[in-house]
Amino acid sequence: FAAVVGATVGIYNYLQKEVVIDDNGKEIAVKTMKNTVAEVLEQNGISLNAYDYISLPLDAKLQKMKINEIHIERAIPVNIVADGKETQVMTCKDTVREVLEEASVSLGENDRLDGASLDDKVVKDMDIKVVRVKEEFVEENITLPYETERRENKRMDEGKEVVVREGKEGLLKKIYRVVTENGTEVLRELVEESIISNPVNKIVEYGTVLNYKTSRGETLRYKKVLTMKATAYTASYEDTGKTPDHPQFGITYTGIKAKKGVIAVDPKVIPLGTRVYVEVP
């Protein structure tokens, strides 16, 4: 009987497999009659979810002649904020870099992470925020206004104007270096400025010659307006001391004969020979 028992124990020991299970840092050592990794996990009440990592396939056969080492890493939730959306992923990766690679989130040359770095160790419920940084050069054209030059024209009637040359706007080109983060502009830096064309000023001439519209509808040019008291005299002997047979009878100071349209003036006030328009109120 003792021999039978001894033989049975020997067979039992022979069929047992030694297994060391490292479950996320918690290590247990077991001996089992089970044949596969899945069976020994079930025997020890260890379950996995779809995102957990296990070093051996679940259907892998347990070896009799060596210690079977099974390493399990439990997936933890991590939030990735990128491209306008937030995604929660379950991961067993150690670093932020590995998590992003696993989630197929790539970083551009200028992109950066907010509040973390690529080599940071991943912790549960960690937020990994990707900031998309875009740099571009933007060209902006700005119109340069023209000015209006007003020039005096001494041959044109007062109140009249004429455009001698039309104005033309100029053009200024500015080039900016624009940086945006997640679509929001954070920097606008002027890097170049050049004038494409200068503005051309508008030229307007205006008249300075005084003019007056008479009661008869005529327009007369004039230099000065005087308010005067008019007097008169005749060519009679009583007014001039000359008789009709006198060679200077009716002859004015300027040598022309007194007639309609000729008036006497004080040359200190009105030069002789000046054309005078008399408007009687």
C-alpha positions in Angstrom: 0.0 0.0 0.0 2.8 2.3 0.9 4.4 1.6 -2.4 1.2 2.5 -4.3 0.8 5.7 -2.3 4.4 6.6 -3.0 4.0 5.9 -6.7 0.8 8.0 -6.8 2.5 11.0 -5.1 5.4 10.7 -7.5 3.2 10.7 -10.5 1.3 13.7 -9.1 4.4 15.6 -8.5 5.6 14.8 -12.0 2.5 16.1 -13.6 2.4 19.4 -11.7 3.8 22.5 -13.3 5.4 25.4 -11.5 4.0 28.8 -12.4 4.9 32.3 -11.3 2.3 34.9 -12.1 3.3 38.6 -11.9 0.0 40.4 -12.0 0.8 44.1 -12.4 3.6 43.9 -9.8 1.9 41.4 -7.5 3.6 38.1 -7.7 2.2 34.7 -6.8 3.8 31.2 -7.2 1.6 28.2 -7.8 1.8 24.5 -8.7 -0.9 23.3 -10.9 -2.1 20.3 -12.9 -3.6 22.6 -15.5 -2.2 22.5 -19.0 -2.6 26.0 -20.4 -2.1 29.6 -19.3 -5.8 30.3 -19.5 -6.6 27.4 -17.2 -4.1 28.4 -14.5 -5.4 32.0 -14.6 -8.9 30.8 -14.2 -7.8 28.4 -11.4 -6.4 31.4 -9.5 -9.3 33.7 -10.2 -7.4 36.0 -12.5 -9.3 37.5 -15.3 -8.2 39.8 -18.1 -9.9 42.4 -20.2 -9.3 43.0 -23.9 -6.7 45.8 -23.2 -4.5 44.0 -20.6 -1.1 42.7 -21.6 0.0 39.2 -21.0 3.4 37.8 -21.8 2.1 34.4 -23.1 -0.8 33.5 -25.3 -3.8 32.2 -23.3 -3.6 28.8 -25.2 0.1 28.4 -24.5 1.0 25.0 -23.0 2.6 25.0 -19.5 6.0 23.4 -19.4 6.8 20.6 -16.8 10.5 20.9 -16.6 10.8 24.6 -15.9 9.2 27.5 -14.1 6.5 29.1 -16.2 6.6 32.9 -15.8 3.5 34.8 -16.7 3.7 38.7 -16.7 0.5 40.7 -16.7 0.2 44.4 -17.1 -3.2 46.0 -16.4 -4.4 48.6 -18.9 -5.2 52.0 -17.4 -7.5 54.7 -18.8 -5.8 57.7 -20.4 -7.4 60.7 -22.1 -6.0 62.0 -25.4 -7.1 65.5 -26.5 -6.2 66.2 -30.1 -7.6 67.7 -33.2 -10.7 69.1 -31.5 -11.8 65.9 -29.8 -11.1 63.9 -26.6 -10.6 60.2 -26.7 -10.2 57.8 -23.8 -7.9 54.9 -24.4 -7.0 51.9 -22.3 -3.3 51.3 -22.4 -0.5 49.3 -20.9 2.2 51.5 -22.4 4.8 53.1 -20.1 5.4 56.5 -21.7 3.4 59.2 -23.4 5.3 58.7 -26.6 4.3 55.0 -26.7 0.6 55.8 -25.9 0.5 58.3 -28.8 2.1 55.8 -31.2 -0.3 53.1 -30.1 -3.3 55.5 -30.7 -1.8 56.5 -34.1 -1.6 60.1 -33.0 1.4 61.7 -34.6 3.1 65.0 -33.8 4.1 67.5 -36.5 7.4 69.3 -36.5 6.0 72.3 -34.6 3.4 70.5 -32.5 3.8 70.3 -28.7 2.2 68.7 -25.7 0.4 70.8 -23.0 1.4 69.8 -19.5 3.4 66.8 -20.4 6.4 65.6 -22.4 6.9 62.5 -24.6 9.1 60.7 -22.1 6.7 61.2 -19.1 5.5 58.0 -17.4 1.9 57.3 -18.0 -0.5 57.3 -14.9 -4.1 56.4 -14.6 -6.6 59.1 -15.9 -3.8 61.1 -17.3 -4.7 63.9 -19.8 -2.4 64.1 -22.8 -3.2 67.3 -24.7 -1.8 67.7 -28.2 -1.4 71.3 -29.3 -1.3 71.6 -33.1 1.1 74.4 -33.9 1.1 75.9 -37.4 3.4 78.5 -38.8 2.9 80.3 -42.1 3.7 83.5 -43.8 0.7 85.7 -44.7 0.8 88.5 -47.3 -1.4 91.5 -46.8 -1.9 94.4 -49.3 -2.9 97.7 -47.9 -4.0 100.7 -50.0 -2.3 104.0 -49.5 -4.7 106.9 -49.8 -3.8 109.8 -52.1 -4.1 113.5 -51.1 -5.8 116.3 -53.0 -3.6 119.3 -54.0 -5.5 122.6 -54.6 -3.7 125.0 -56.9 -4.6 128.6 -57.6 -5.5 129.5 -61.2 -5.3 133.3 -61.7 -6.9 133.0 -65.2 -10.1 131.2 -64.0 -13.2 132.8 -62.5 -13.7 132.5 -58.7 -16.0 129.7 -57.8 -14.9 127.4 -60.7 -12.8 124.3 -60.2 -11.2 121.9 -62.7 -9.6 118.5 -62.0 -6.2 118.6 -63.7 -5.1 115.1 -62.6 -7.1 112.3 -61.0 -5.7 110.8 -57.9 -4.6 107.2 -57.6 -4.2 105.0 -54.5 -0.8 103.4 -53.8 -0.2 99.9 -52.6 1.8 98.7 -49.6 2.7 95.0 -49.1 3.2 93.5 -45.7 4.3 90.0 -44.9 3.6 88.5 -41.5 4.8 85.4 -39.7 1.6 84.0 -38.3 1.6 81.2 -35.6 -1.6 79.4 -34.6 -2.2 76.9 -31.9 -5.2 74.6 -32.5 -6.5 77.0 -35.0 -6.2 80.1 -32.8 -3.8 82.8 -33.7 -1.2 83.4 -31.0 1.4 85.4 -32.8 1.5 87.8 -35.8 4.9 89.2 -36.5 5.7 91.7 -39.3 8.8 90.4 -41.1 8.8 92.4 -44.4 7.2 95.6 -45.6 7.5 97.1 -49.1 5.8 99.7 -51.2 4.5 98.3 -54.5 3.3 101.6 -55.8 3.2 105.2 -54.4 0.0 107.1 -54.3 -0.5 109.8 -57.0 -2.1 113.0 -55.6 -5.2 114.5 -57.1 -4.7 118.0 -58.5 -7.5 120.5 -58.5 -7.2 124.0 -59.8 -9.6 126.7 -58.5 -10.2 130.1 -60.0 -9.3 133.4 -58.2 -10.6 135.9 -60.7 -13.4 137.9 -59.1 -16.6 138.0 -61.2 -20.0 139.5 -60.8 -23.3 138.7 -62.4 -25.1 141.9 -63.3 -28.8 142.6 -63.1 -28.9 142.1 -66.9 -27.4 138.6 -66.6 -23.9 139.5 -67.7 -20.9 138.1 -65.9 -18.2 140.7 -65.3 -14.7 140.1 -64.0 -13.4 142.6 -61.5 -10.5 143.2 -59.1 -12.1 145.4 -56.5 -15.5 146.5 -55.2 -15.9 150.1 -54.1 -19.0 151.7 -52.6 -19.0 155.3 -53.9 -21.1 158.4 -54.2 -21.4 159.4 -57.9 -21.5 163.1 -59.0 -21.7 164.5 -62.5 -20.9 167.6 -64.6 -21.5 168.7 -68.2 -19.3 170.0 -70.9 -20.9 173.4 -70.7 -19.0 176.6 -70.4 -20.3 176.9 -66.8 -18.8 173.6 -65.8 -15.6 173.6 -67.9 -14.9 177.2 -68.9 -14.6 176.2 -72.5 -16.9 177.1 -75.4 -17.8 174.6 -78.1 -15.3 176.3 -80.5 -12.4 175.6 -78.0 -10.2 172.8 -79.3 -10.3 171.1 -75.8 -14.1 171.5 -75.5 -15.5 168.1 -74.2 -12.1 166.5 -74.1 -11.3 164.5 -70.9 -8.0 164.3 -69.1 -7.1 161.1 -70.9 -7.6 162.9 -74.3 -10.8 161.2 -75.3 -14.1 163.0 -75.8 -16.6 162.9 -73.1 -19.4 160.5 -74.1 -21.7 157.8 -72.9 -19.7 155.2 -71.1 -16.9 157.5 -70.0 -16.6 158.6 -66.4 -14.3 160.8 -64.4 -12.4 159.2 -61.6 -9.8 160.1 -59.0 -6.6 158.4 -60.4 -5.4 158.0 -56.8 -8.3 155.6 -56.2 -9.1 154.2 -59.7 -6.3 154.2 -62.3 -7.2 156.1 -65.5 -8.3 153.8 -68.3 -9.9 151.3 -65.9 -13.1 149.6 -66.9 -15.7 150.3 -64.3 -19.1 148.7 -63.8 -21.6 150.9 -62.0 -24.4 149.1 -60.2 -27.0 151.5 -59.0 -29.1 150.1 -56.1 
